[in-house]
Amino acid sequence: MTAPVPDRSPAVPVLALGKTLLVSLQGELHDSLAEQLQNDIAQRIADSKATGVVIDISGVEIVDSFLGRVLAEITAGAGLLAARTVLAGMRPAVAITLVELGLTLPGLATALDVERALELLARPSTPGASDRRERGT
C-alpha cells in the first residue's frame, strides 16, 4: 500500500494577473506558512517570469516583527529574481505598529489598495528613487 501524496497546493493562493503575482494575506501567518509562502512566490516568479508582486494585507489585523521580517524577505527574494514588490491595503493601525516596532521595510513600495499597486507596477521602475510610496493622489 502506498502512502498518500501530500497536497502541494499553496496554503496562501498566489494568483497570476499577467506578469504580476497577487498574494492576499488573511489573518495570521505562522512560521511554516510564511516559509512556504516565500518559496511559493519565488518559484512562481521563476516559472512565470513575473515582473511584479502585489501583497494585499487588507485582511491582516495585526503586524508583528515576524510578519515584517517575512515581508522584507519576500521583497528581497523577489528583487533578486528581477520582480518589484508592492504592499497594498495597509490599515492605519498596522502602519502605526510598524513605525512603533522600528520596521522600515526597505525596498518595499506601498499603495493604498490593490488597484493602485497594479498601477504602480505598470509604471517603469526608476532605480534609486527615494520615494517608493504610492499615495494614489
N, CA, C and O atoms as a GROMACS GRO file, in nm:
protein
  548
    1MET      N    1   0.085  -0.118   0.000
    1MET     CA    2   0.000   0.000   0.000
    1MET      C    3   0.089   0.124   0.000
    1MET      O    4   0.185   0.133   0.077
    2THR      N    5   0.057   0.218  -0.086
    2THR     CA    6   0.139   0.339  -0.097
    2THR      C    7   0.084   0.449  -0.007
    2THR      O    8  -0.036   0.456   0.020
    3ALA      N    9   0.175   0.534   0.038
    3ALA     CA   10   0.135   0.647   0.122
    3ALA      C   11   0.067   0.751   0.036
    3ALA      O   12   0.101   0.767  -0.081
    4PRO      N   13  -0.030   0.823   0.093
    4PRO     CA   14  -0.097   0.928   0.015
    4PRO      C   15   0.002   1.038  -0.022
    4PRO      O   16   0.092   1.070   0.055
    5VAL      N   17  -0.018   1.095  -0.138
    5VAL     CA   18   0.065   1.205  -0.185
    5VAL      C   19   0.021   1.331  -0.112
    5VAL      O   20  -0.097   1.364  -0.112
    6PRO      N   21   0.116   1.403  -0.051
    6PRO     CA   22   0.077   1.524   0.021
    6PRO      C   23   0.025   1.629  -0.074
    6PRO      O   24   0.068   1.638  -0.190
    7ASP      N   25  -0.069   1.709  -0.025
    7ASP     CA   26  -0.126   1.817  -0.104
    7ASP      C   27  -0.020   1.925  -0.121
    7ASP      O   28   0.026   1.980  -0.021
    8ARG      N   29   0.019   1.957  -0.243
    8ARG     CA   30   0.123   2.055  -0.271
    8ARG      C   31   0.064   2.190  -0.311
    8ARG      O   32   0.137   2.278  -0.356
    9SER      N   33  -0.066   2.208  -0.296
    9SER     CA   34  -0.124   2.338  -0.332
    9SER      C   35  -0.082   2.440  -0.227
    9SER      O   36  -0.069   2.407  -0.109
   10PRO      N   37  -0.061   2.563  -0.270
   10PRO     CA   38  -0.015   2.664  -0.175
   10PRO      C   39  -0.121   2.693  -0.069
   10PRO      O   40  -0.240   2.699  -0.100
   11ALA      N   41  -0.076   2.711   0.055
   11ALA     CA   42  -0.168   2.742   0.164
   11ALA      C   43  -0.222   2.884   0.148
   11ALA      O   44  -0.336   2.911   0.185
   12VAL      N   45  -0.140   2.973   0.094
   12VAL     CA   46  -0.184   3.108   0.060
   12VAL      C   47  -0.182   3.116  -0.092
   12VAL      O   48  -0.075   3.105  -0.153
   13PRO      N   49  -0.297   3.136  -0.154
   13PRO     CA   50  -0.300   3.140  -0.301
   13PRO      C   51  -0.214   3.251  -0.358
   13PRO      O   52  -0.212   3.363  -0.308
   14VAL      N   53  -0.142   3.218  -0.464
   14VAL     CA   54  -0.061   3.315  -0.538
   14VAL      C   55  -0.121   3.319  -0.678
   14VAL      O   56  -0.101   3.227  -0.758
   15LEU      N   57  -0.194   3.427  -0.707
   15LEU     CA   58  -0.266   3.438  -0.834
   15LEU      C   59  -0.184   3.516  -0.936
   15LEU      O   60  -0.117   3.613  -0.900
   16ALA      N   61  -0.189   3.476  -1.060
   16ALA     CA   62  -0.120   3.546  -1.168
   16ALA      C   63  -0.216   3.639  -1.239
   16ALA      O   64  -0.324   3.598  -1.282
   17LEU      N   65  -0.175   3.765  -1.252
   17LEU     CA   66  -0.250   3.865  -1.327
   17LEU      C   67  -0.154   3.919  -1.432
   17LEU      O   68  -0.089   4.021  -1.411
   18GLY      N   69  -0.146   3.851  -1.544
   18GLY     CA   70  -0.046   3.886  -1.644
   18GLY      C   71   0.092   3.858  -1.589
   18GLY      O   72   0.121   3.746  -1.548
   19LYS      N   73   0.178   3.959  -1.589
   19LYS     CA   74   0.315   3.944  -1.538
   19LYS      C   75   0.327   3.984  -1.391
   19LYS      O   76   0.437   4.004  -1.340
   20THR      N   77   0.211   3.994  -1.322
   20THR     CA   78   0.210   4.030  -1.181
   20THR      C   79   0.147   3.918  -1.100
   20THR      O   80   0.047   3.859  -1.141
   21LEU      N   81   0.207   3.888  -0.985
   21LEU     CA   82   0.151   3.791  -0.892
   21LEU      C   83   0.078   3.866  -0.782
   21LEU      O   84   0.128   3.966  -0.731
   22LEU      N   85  -0.040   3.817  -0.745
   22LEU     CA   86  -0.119   3.878  -0.638
   22LEU      C   87  -0.131   3.779  -0.524
   22LEU      O   88  -0.175   3.666  -0.541
   23VAL      N   89  -0.090   3.824  -0.406
   23VAL     CA   90  -0.097   3.742  -0.285
   23VAL      C   91  -0.183   3.818  -0.185
   23VAL      O   92  -0.154   3.934  -0.154
   24SER      N   93  -0.287   3.754  -0.135
   24SER     CA   94  -0.375   3.819  -0.038
   24SER      C   95  -0.362   3.748   0.096
   24SER      O   96  -0.401   3.632   0.111
   25LEU      N   97  -0.306   3.820   0.194
   25LEU     CA   98  -0.288   3.761   0.327
   25LEU      C   99  -0.412   3.788   0.411
   25LEU      O  100  -0.465   3.899   0.413
   26GLN      N  101  -0.457   3.685   0.479
   26GLN     CA  102  -0.573   3.695   0.566
   26GLN      C  103  -0.535   3.639   0.703
   26GLN      O  104  -0.490   3.525   0.712
   27GLY      N  105  -0.552   3.717   0.807
   27GLY     CA  106  -0.523   3.669   0.941
   27GLY      C  107  -0.374   3.653   0.967
   27GLY      O  108  -0.292   3.723   0.908
   28GLU      N  109  -0.342   3.560   1.056
   28GLU     CA  110  -0.203   3.538   1.098
   28GLU      C  111  -0.126   3.453   0.999
   28GLU      O  112  -0.183   3.371   0.926
   29LEU      N  113   0.004   3.473   0.998
   29LEU     CA  114   0.094   3.397   0.913
   29LEU      C  115   0.194   3.327   1.004
   29LEU      O  116   0.285   3.391   1.058
   30HIS      N  117   0.178   3.196   1.022
   30HIS     CA  118   0.265   3.120   1.111
   30HIS      C  119   0.396   3.084   1.041
   30HIS      O  120   0.407   3.095   0.919
   31ASP      N  121   0.495   3.041   1.120
   31ASP     CA  122   0.630   3.012   1.069
   31ASP      C  123   0.630   2.925   0.945
   31ASP      O  124   0.688   2.963   0.843
   32SER      N  125   0.568   2.808   0.952
   32SER     CA  126   0.574   2.715   0.839
   32SER      C  127   0.500   2.772   0.717
   32SER      O  128   0.543   2.752   0.604
   33LEU      N  129   0.390   2.840   0.741
   33LEU     CA  130   0.314   2.901   0.633
   33LEU      C  131   0.394   3.014   0.568
   33LEU      O  132   0.391   3.029   0.446
   34ALA      N  133   0.465   3.093   0.648
   34ALA     CA  134   0.547   3.202   0.594
   34ALA      C  135   0.660   3.146   0.507
   34ALA      O  136   0.686   3.199   0.399
   35GLU      N  137   0.725   3.041   0.554
   35GLU     CA  138   0.832   2.981   0.476
   35GLU      C  139   0.778   2.924   0.345
   35GLU      O  140   0.840   2.941   0.240
   36GLN      N  141   0.663   2.858   0.351
   36GLN     CA  142   0.604   2.803   0.230
   36GLN      C  143   0.565   2.915   0.134
   36GLN      O  144   0.583   2.902   0.012
   37LEU      N  145   0.512   3.026   0.187
   37LEU     CA  146   0.473   3.138   0.102
   37LEU      C  147   0.594   3.198   0.031
   37LEU      O  148   0.588   3.227  -0.088
   38GLN      N  149   0.705   3.215   0.105
   38GLN     CA  150   0.828   3.267   0.043
   38GLN      C  151   0.872   3.177  -0.072
   38GLN      O  152   0.906   3.225  -0.180
   39ASN      N  153   0.872   3.048  -0.048
   39ASN     CA  154   0.912   2.952  -0.152
   39ASN      C  155   0.815   2.954  -0.270
   39ASN      O  156   0.857   2.952  -0.385
   40ASP      N  157   0.685   2.958  -0.241
   40ASP     CA  158   0.584   2.959  -0.347
   40ASP      C  159   0.598   3.082  -0.436
   40ASP      O  160   0.591   3.071  -0.559
   41ILE      N  161   0.619   3.199  -0.375
   41ILE     CA  162   0.632   3.323  -0.452
   41ILE      C  163   0.757   3.318  -0.539
   41ILE      O  164   0.752   3.350  -0.657
   42ALA      N  165   0.870   3.277  -0.480
   42ALA     CA  166   0.994   3.270  -0.556
   42ALA      C  167   0.980   3.172  -0.673
   42ALA      O  168   1.025   3.202  -0.784
   43GLN      N  169   0.919   3.057  -0.649
   43GLN     CA  170   0.902   2.958  -0.756
   43GLN      C  171   0.810   3.010  -0.865
   43GLN      O  172   0.837   2.991  -0.984
   44ARG      N  173   0.701   3.077  -0.826
   44ARG     CA  174   0.609   3.131  -0.925
   44ARG      C  175   0.674   3.242  -1.008
   44ARG      O  176   0.648   3.252  -1.128
   45ILE      N  177   0.757   3.325  -0.944
   45ILE     CA  178   0.828   3.430  -1.020
   45ILE      C  179   0.919   3.365  -1.124
   45ILE      O  180   0.921   3.404  -1.240
   46ALA      N  181   0.993   3.264  -1.080
   46ALA     CA  182   1.086   3.196  -1.171
   46ALA      C  183   1.011   3.125  -1.284
   46ALA      O  184   1.053   3.132  -1.399
   47ASP      N  185   0.902   3.057  -1.251
   47ASP     CA  186   0.827   2.981  -1.351
   47ASP      C  187   0.755   3.070  -1.452
   47ASP      O  188   0.752   3.041  -1.571
   48SER      N  189   0.697   3.180  -1.402
   48SER     CA  190   0.614   3.264  -1.489
   48SER      C  191   0.686   3.387  -1.543
   48SER      O  192   0.633   3.460  -1.626
   49LYS      N  193   0.810   3.408  -1.494
   49LYS     CA  194   0.886   3.528  -1.531
   49LYS      C  195   0.810   3.655  -1.495
   49LYS      O  196   0.814   3.754  -1.567
   50ALA      N  197   0.740   3.649  -1.380
   50ALA     CA  198   0.665   3.765  -1.332
   50ALA      C  199   0.760   3.880  -1.304
   50ALA      O  200   0.874   3.859  -1.261
   51THR      N  201   0.713   4.001  -1.328
   51THR     CA  202   0.794   4.120  -1.303
   51THR      C  203   0.746   4.199  -1.182
   51THR      O  204   0.810   4.296  -1.142
   52GLY      N  205   0.634   4.157  -1.124
   52GLY     CA  206   0.580   4.228  -1.008
   52GLY      C  207   0.506   4.135  -0.915
   52GLY      O  208   0.451   4.033  -0.956
   53VAL      N  209   0.505   4.174  -0.787
   53VAL     CA  210   0.432   4.101  -0.684
   53VAL      C  211   0.354   4.203  -0.602
   53VAL      O  212   0.412   4.300  -0.553
   54VAL      N  213   0.224   4.182  -0.588
   54VAL     CA  214   0.142   4.266  -0.501
   54VAL      C  215   0.102   4.179  -0.382
   54VAL      O  216   0.044   4.072  -0.398
   55ILE      N  217   0.134   4.228  -0.262
   55ILE     CA  218   0.095   4.158  -0.140
   55ILE      C  219  -0.013   4.243  -0.074
   55ILE      O  220   0.015   4.352  -0.022
   56ASP      N  221  -0.135   4.192  -0.075
   56ASP     CA  222  -0.250   4.263  -0.018
   56ASP      C  223  -0.264   4.222   0.129
   56ASP      O  224  -0.291   4.106   0.159
   57ILE      N  225  -0.246   4.318   0.219
   57ILE     CA  226  -0.258   4.288   0.362
   57ILE      C  227  -0.382   4.353   0.424
   57ILE      O  228  -0.388   4.373   0.545
   58SER      N  229  -0.480   4.386   0.340
   58SER     CA  230  -0.601   4.449   0.392
   58SER      C  231  -0.676   4.357   0.489
   58SER      O  232  -0.755   4.405   0.570
   59GLY      N  233  -0.652   4.227   0.480
   59GLY     CA  234  -0.717   4.132   0.571
   59GLY      C  235  -0.635   4.101   0.694
   59GLY      O  236  -0.670   4.012   0.771
   60VAL      N  237  -0.525   4.173   0.715
   60VAL     CA  238  -0.438   4.150   0.830
   60VAL      C  239  -0.469   4.255   0.935
   60VAL      O  240  -0.459   4.375   0.909
   61GLU      N  241  -0.505   4.209   1.054
   61GLU     CA  242  -0.539   4.300   1.164
   61GLU      C  243  -0.415   4.347   1.240
   61GLU      O  244  -0.406   4.463   1.280
   62ILE      N  245  -0.318   4.256   1.258
   62ILE     CA  246  -0.202   4.284   1.342
   62ILE      C  247  -0.076   4.246   1.267
   62ILE      O  248  -0.068   4.139   1.207
   63VAL      N  249   0.023   4.335   1.270
   63VAL     CA  250   0.154   4.305   1.213
   63VAL      C  251   0.255   4.307   1.328
   63VAL      O  252   0.260   4.402   1.406
   64ASP      N  253   0.333   4.202   1.336
   64ASP     CA  254   0.439   4.198   1.436
   64ASP      C  255   0.574   4.196   1.364
   64ASP      O  256   0.580   4.201   1.242
   65SER      N  257   0.681   4.188   1.442
   65SER     CA  258   0.814   4.191   1.381
   65SER      C  259   0.837   4.069   1.292
   65SER      O  260   0.912   4.079   1.195
   66PHE      N  261   0.774   3.956   1.323
   66PHE     CA  262   0.788   3.836   1.240
   66PHE      C  263   0.731   3.861   1.101
   66PHE      O  264   0.797   3.833   1.001
   67LEU      N  265   0.609   3.913   1.093
   67LEU     CA  266   0.548   3.939   0.963
   67LEU      C  267   0.626   4.047   0.888
   67LEU      O  268   0.642   4.038   0.766
   68GLY      N  269   0.674   4.147   0.959
   68GLY     CA  270   0.757   4.249   0.895
   68GLY      C  271   0.881   4.188   0.832
   68GLY      O  272   0.917   4.223   0.720
   69ARG      N  273   0.946   4.096   0.905
   69ARG     CA  274   1.066   4.030   0.851
   69ARG      C  275   1.030   3.945   0.730
   69ARG      O  276   1.105   3.944   0.631
   70VAL      N  277   0.918   3.873   0.735
   70VAL     CA  278   0.875   3.790   0.623
   70VAL      C  279   0.851   3.876   0.499
   70VAL      O  280   0.893   3.840   0.389
   71LEU      N  281   0.783   3.989   0.517
   71LEU     CA  282   0.757   4.078   0.403
   71LEU      C  283   0.888   4.131   0.344
   71LEU      O  284   0.902   4.139   0.222
   72ALA      N  285   0.982   4.166   0.432
   72ALA     CA  286   1.112   4.214   0.383
   72ALA      C  287   1.186   4.104   0.308
   72ALA      O  288   1.250   4.131   0.206
   73GLU      N  289   1.180   3.980   0.357
   73GLU     CA  290   1.248   3.868   0.290
   73GLU      C  291   1.182   3.834   0.157
   73GLU      O  292   1.252   3.803   0.060
   74ILE      N  293   1.050   3.841   0.150
   74ILE     CA  294   0.982   3.817   0.023
   74ILE      C  295   1.024   3.923  -0.078
   74ILE      O  296   1.051   3.892  -0.194
   75THR      N  297   1.029   4.049  -0.034
   75THR     CA  298   1.069   4.159  -0.121
   75THR      C  299   1.211   4.140  -0.172
   75THR      O  300   1.238   4.159  -0.290
   76ALA      N  301   1.302   4.103  -0.081
   76ALA     CA  302   1.442   4.083  -0.120
   76ALA      C  303   1.454   3.968  -0.219
   76ALA      O  304   1.526   3.979  -0.318
   77GLY      N  305   1.386   3.858  -0.193
   77GLY     CA  306   1.390   3.743  -0.284
   77GLY      C  307   1.333   3.776  -0.420
   77GLY      O  308   1.389   3.738  -0.523
   78ALA      N  309   1.221   3.847  -0.421
   78ALA     CA  310   1.160   3.887  -0.548
   78ALA      C  311   1.254   3.980  -0.625
   78ALA      O  312   1.268   3.968  -0.747
   79GLY      N  313   1.318   4.071  -0.554
   79GLY     CA  314   1.411   4.163  -0.618
   79GLY      C  315   1.528   4.091  -0.683
   79GLY      O  316   1.572   4.128  -0.792
   80LEU      N  317   1.578   3.987  -0.616
   80LEU     CA  318   1.687   3.908  -0.673
   80LEU      C  319   1.643   3.835  -0.800
   80LEU      O  320   1.725   3.802  -0.885
   81LEU      N  321   1.512   3.811  -0.811
   81LEU     CA  322   1.456   3.745  -0.930
   81LEU      C  323   1.400   3.847  -1.028
   81LEU      O  324   1.322   3.812  -1.117
   82ALA      N  325   1.438   3.975  -1.011
   82ALA     CA  326   1.401   4.085  -1.100
   82ALA      C  327   1.253   4.118  -1.099
   82ALA      O  328   1.197   4.158  -1.201
   83ALA      N  329   1.188   4.102  -0.984
   83ALA     CA  330   1.048   4.140  -0.971
   83ALA      C  331   1.034   4.246  -0.861
   83ALA      O  332   1.096   4.235  -0.755
   84ARG      N  333   0.954   4.347  -0.888
   84ARG     CA  334   0.926   4.451  -0.787
   84ARG      C  335   0.809   4.408  -0.701
   84ARG      O  336   0.717   4.341  -0.748
   85THR      N  337   0.812   4.447  -0.574
   85THR     CA  338   0.706   4.412  -0.480
   85THR      C  339   0.639   4.538  -0.428
   85THR      O  340   0.706   4.636  -0.396
   86VAL      N  341   0.505   4.534  -0.421
   86VAL     CA  342   0.428   4.644  -0.365
   86VAL      C  343   0.336   4.586  -0.258
   86VAL      O  344   0.267   4.486  -0.281
   87LEU      N  345   0.336   4.649  -0.142
   87LEU     CA  346   0.249   4.611  -0.031
   87LEU      C  347   0.124   4.698  -0.039
   87LEU      O  348   0.133   4.820  -0.038
   88ALA      N  349   0.007   4.635  -0.046
   88ALA     CA  350  -0.117   4.709  -0.064
   88ALA      C  351  -0.214   4.686   0.051
   88ALA      O  352  -0.212   4.580   0.115
   89GLY      N  353  -0.297   4.785   0.077
   89GLY     CA  354  -0.407   4.769   0.171
   89GLY      C  355  -0.370   4.779   0.317
   89GLY      O  356  -0.440   4.723   0.402
   90MET      N  357  -0.262   4.847   0.348
   90MET     CA  358  -0.221   4.857   0.488
   90MET      C  359  -0.319   4.944   0.566
   90MET      O  360  -0.351   5.056   0.524
   91ARG      N  361  -0.366   4.894   0.678
   91ARG     CA  362  -0.455   4.972   0.764
   91ARG      C  363  -0.372   5.073   0.843
   91ARG      O  364  -0.254   5.050   0.869
   92PRO      N  365  -0.432   5.185   0.881
   92PRO     CA  366  -0.358   5.284   0.959
   92PRO      C  367  -0.297   5.226   1.088
   92PRO      O  368  -0.183   5.260   1.122
   93ALA      N  369  -0.370   5.142   1.157
   93ALA     CA  370  -0.318   5.083   1.281
   93ALA      C  371  -0.196   4.996   1.255
   93ALA      O  372  -0.104   4.990   1.336
   94VAL      N  373  -0.195   4.929   1.141
   94VAL     CA  374  -0.080   4.845   1.103
   94VAL      C  375   0.040   4.934   1.073
   94VAL      O  376   0.152   4.902   1.114
   95ALA      N  377   0.018   5.044   1.003
   95ALA     CA  378   0.128   5.137   0.972
   95ALA      C  379   0.187   5.192   1.102
   95ALA      O  380   0.309   5.201   1.116
   96ILE      N  381   0.101   5.230   1.195
   96ILE     CA  382   0.148   5.282   1.324
   96ILE      C  383   0.229   5.177   1.398
   96ILE      O  384   0.333   5.208   1.456
   97THR      N  385   0.181   5.053   1.398
   97THR     CA  386   0.253   4.945   1.464
   97THR      C  387   0.391   4.924   1.403
   97THR      O  388   0.489   4.906   1.475
   98LEU      N  389   0.400   4.925   1.270
   98LEU     CA  390   0.529   4.908   1.203
   98LEU      C  391   0.627   5.018   1.244
   98LEU      O  392   0.745   4.992   1.267
   99VAL      N  393   0.578   5.140   1.252
   99VAL     CA  394   0.663   5.252   1.292
   99VAL      C  395   0.708   5.233   1.437
   99VAL      O  396   0.825   5.252   1.470
  100GLU      N  397   0.614   5.195   1.524
  100GLU     CA  398   0.647   5.174   1.665
  100GLU      C  399   0.749   5.062   1.683
  100GLU      O  400   0.832   5.068   1.773
  101LEU      N  401   0.743   4.960   1.597
  101LEU     CA  402   0.838   4.849   1.604
  101LEU      C  403   0.972   4.885   1.541
  101LEU      O  404   1.070   4.811   1.554
  102GLY      N  405   0.977   4.999   1.473
  102GLY     CA  406   1.100   5.041   1.406
  102GLY      C  407   1.128   4.966   1.278
  102GLY      O  408   1.242   4.960   1.233
  103LEU      N  409   1.024   4.908   1.217
  103LEU     CA  410   1.040   4.832   1.092
  103LEU      C  411   1.020   4.926   0.974
  103LEU      O  412   0.913   4.984   0.957
  104THR      N  413   1.125   4.942   0.893
  104THR     CA  414   1.118   5.033   0.780
  104THR      C  415   1.086   4.963   0.648
  104THR      O  416   1.042   5.028   0.553
  105LEU      N  417   1.108   4.831   0.639
  105LEU     CA  418   1.080   4.753   0.519
  105LEU      C  419   1.145   4.815   0.395
  105LEU      O  420   1.076   4.856   0.302
  106PRO      N  421   1.278   4.821   0.394
  106PRO     CA  422   1.349   4.883   0.281
  106PRO      C  423   1.320   4.810   0.150
  106PRO      O  424   1.314   4.687   0.145
  107GLY      N  425   1.304   4.888   0.044
  107GLY     CA  426   1.281   4.831  -0.088
  107GLY      C  427   1.137   4.790  -0.114
  107GLY      O  428   1.104   4.744  -0.223
  108LEU      N  429   1.051   4.807  -0.015
  108LEU     CA  430   0.912   4.767  -0.030
  108LEU      C  431   0.826   4.890  -0.053
  108LEU      O  432   0.808   4.972   0.037
  109ALA      N  433   0.774   4.903  -0.175
  109ALA     CA  434   0.683   5.013  -0.208
  109ALA      C  435   0.547   4.982  -0.148
  109ALA      O  436   0.513   4.866  -0.125
  110THR      N  437   0.469   5.086  -0.122
  110THR     CA  438   0.336   5.067  -0.067
  110THR      C  439   0.233   5.138  -0.153
  110THR      O  440   0.264   5.235  -0.222
  111ALA      N  441   0.110   5.088  -0.148
  111ALA     CA  442  -0.003   5.150  -0.218
  111ALA      C  443  -0.126   5.136  -0.128
  111ALA      O  444  -0.134   5.044  -0.047
  112LEU      N  445  -0.219   5.226  -0.145
  112LEU     CA  446  -0.337   5.223  -0.060
  112LEU      C  447  -0.425   5.101  -0.085
  112LEU      O  448  -0.488   5.050   0.008
  113ASP      N  449  -0.430   5.053  -0.210
  113ASP     CA  450  -0.512   4.936  -0.241
  113ASP      C  451  -0.449   4.861  -0.360
  113ASP      O  452  -0.350   4.906  -0.419
  114VAL      N  453  -0.508   4.747  -0.393
  114VAL     CA  454  -0.453   4.662  -0.499
  114VAL      C  455  -0.456   4.734  -0.634
  114VAL      O  456  -0.361   4.722  -0.711
  115GLU      N  457  -0.561   4.806  -0.662
  115GLU     CA  458  -0.570   4.878  -0.790
  115GLU      C  459  -0.454   4.975  -0.807
  115GLU      O  460  -0.392   4.981  -0.913
  116ARG      N  461  -0.424   5.051  -0.703
  116ARG     CA  462  -0.312   5.146  -0.710
  116ARG      C  463  -0.178   5.073  -0.716
  116ARG      O  464  -0.083   5.121  -0.778
  117ALA      N  465  -0.169   4.958  -0.650
  117ALA     CA  466  -0.045   4.879  -0.655
  117ALA      C  467  -0.019   4.832  -0.799
  117ALA      O  468   0.094   4.838  -0.846
  118LEU      N  469  -0.124   4.787  -0.867
  118LEU     CA  470  -0.108   4.743  -1.005
  118LEU      C  471  -0.069   4.859  -1.096
  118LEU      O  472   0.011   4.843  -1.188
  119GLU      N  473  -0.126   4.977  -1.069
  119GLU     CA  474  -0.088   5.096  -1.147
  119GLU      C  475   0.059   5.130  -1.124
  119GLU      O  476   0.130   5.166  -1.218
  120LEU      N  477   0.104   5.119  -1.000
  120LEU     CA  478   0.244   5.148  -0.967
  120LEU      C  479   0.338   5.052  -1.039
  120LEU      O  480   0.442   5.094  -1.091
  121LEU      N  481   0.303   4.925  -1.043
  121LEU     CA  482   0.386   4.826  -1.112
  121LEU      C  483   0.385   4.844  -1.263
  121LEU      O  484   0.479   4.804  -1.331
  122ALA      N  485   0.279   4.905  -1.316
  122ALA     CA  486   0.270   4.927  -1.460
  122ALA      C  487   0.365   5.038  -1.506
  122ALA      O  488   0.401   5.045  -1.623
  123ARG      N  489   0.404   5.125  -1.412
  123ARG     CA  490   0.498   5.233  -1.445
  123ARG      C  491   0.639   5.177  -1.456
  123ARG      O  492   0.672   5.079  -1.389
  124PRO      N  493   0.721   5.238  -1.539
  124PRO     CA  494   0.862   5.194  -1.545
  124PRO      C  495   0.928   5.220  -1.410
  124PRO      O  496   0.903   5.321  -1.346
  125SER      N  497   1.014   5.127  -1.369
  125SER     CA  498   1.083   5.146  -1.242
  125SER      C  499   1.191   5.249  -1.258
  125SER      O  500   1.251   5.264  -1.364
  126THR      N  501   1.216   5.321  -1.151
  126THR     CA  502   1.322   5.422  -1.151
  126THR      C  503   1.423   5.381  -1.045
  126THR      O  504   1.398   5.400  -0.926
  127PRO      N  505   1.536   5.326  -1.086
  127PRO     CA  506   1.636   5.282  -0.989
  127PRO      C  507   1.681   5.397  -0.900
  127PRO      O  508   1.708   5.507  -0.947
  128GLY      N  509   1.688   5.368  -0.770
  128GLY     CA  510   1.737   5.466  -0.676
  128GLY      C  511   1.635   5.572  -0.639
  128GLY      O  512   1.671   5.674  -0.579
  129ALA      N  513   1.509   5.552  -0.674
  129ALA     CA  514   1.408   5.652  -0.638
  129ALA      C  515   1.398   5.661  -0.487
  129ALA      O  516   1.393   5.559  -0.418
  130SER      N  517   1.396   5.782  -0.436
  130SER     CA  518   1.396   5.799  -0.292
  130SER      C  519   1.256   5.780  -0.233
  130SER      O  520   1.244   5.733  -0.120
  131ASP      N  521   1.152   5.815  -0.306
  131ASP     CA  522   1.016   5.800  -0.254
  131ASP      C  523   0.951   5.682  -0.325
  131ASP      O  524   0.914   5.692  -0.442
  132ARG      N  525   0.935   5.570  -0.253
  132ARG     CA  526   0.883   5.448  -0.312
  132ARG      C  527   0.738   5.425  -0.271
  132ARG      O  528   0.685   5.316  -0.290
  133ARG      N  529   0.673   5.526  -0.216
  133ARG     CA  530   0.535   5.511  -0.174
  133ARG      C  531   0.441   5.560  -0.283
  133ARG      O  532   0.471   5.656  -0.354
  134GLU      N  533   0.328   5.492  -0.295
  134GLU     CA  534   0.226   5.533  -0.393
  134GLU      C  535   0.104   5.576  -0.314
  134GLU      O  536   0.040   5.494  -0.248
  135ARG      N  537   0.071   5.704  -0.319
  135ARG     CA  538  -0.041   5.756  -0.244
  135ARG      C  539  -0.169   5.757  -0.327
  135ARG      O  540  -0.278   5.770  -0.272
  136GLY      N  541  -0.157   5.744  -0.456
  136GLY     CA  542  -0.276   5.740  -0.540
  136GLY      C  543  -0.347   5.873  -0.550
  136GLY      O  544  -0.468   5.877  -0.575
  137THR      N  545  -0.274   5.982  -0.530
  137THR     CA  546  -0.339   6.113  -0.538
  137THR      C  547  -0.292   6.189  -0.658
  137THR      O  548  -0.335   6.302  -0.682
   0.00000   0.00000   0.00000
